[in-house]
Amino acid sequence: MAIAAARAAAEKKAADVIVLDVRELIVITDFFVIASGATARQVRTIVDEVERVLTKAGYRPVRREGAQEGGWVLLDFVDLVVHVFTDEERAYYELERLWKDRPGIGWEKRIRTRTVSARGSTNKA
């Protein structure tokens, strides 16, 4: 569920999307997804997409906070809490600094890229 939320946020061009495993520190949730949008409008778009994707998968948030203000929106799915900030709000609250000792979960899709070396040969990375 956390990975699906991270990918949904990335689909709407969220920046610096991270997934943190907080199971060993707090009992109210298992994972945090933290993401940023450049504007309040983009934050709302990201949140709407995350909610749409997870609802389609059978999960509904029990709480949605901050949607009116748009600087920091929280979606609480009980086992997962999604935080989407504007860049300014994320820099101010530094939420990931509070959880810096928690392991991140890799979620990005692997993308095969082609690189050209100085000699002109093509390598796959």
Secondary structure, 3 states (H helix, E strand, C coil): CHHHHHHHHHHCCCEEEEEEECCCCCCCCCEEEEEEECCHHHHHHHHHHHHHHHHHCCCCCCEEECCCCCCEEEEECCCEEEEEEEHHHHHHHCHHHHCCCCCECCCCCCCCCEEECCCCCEEEC
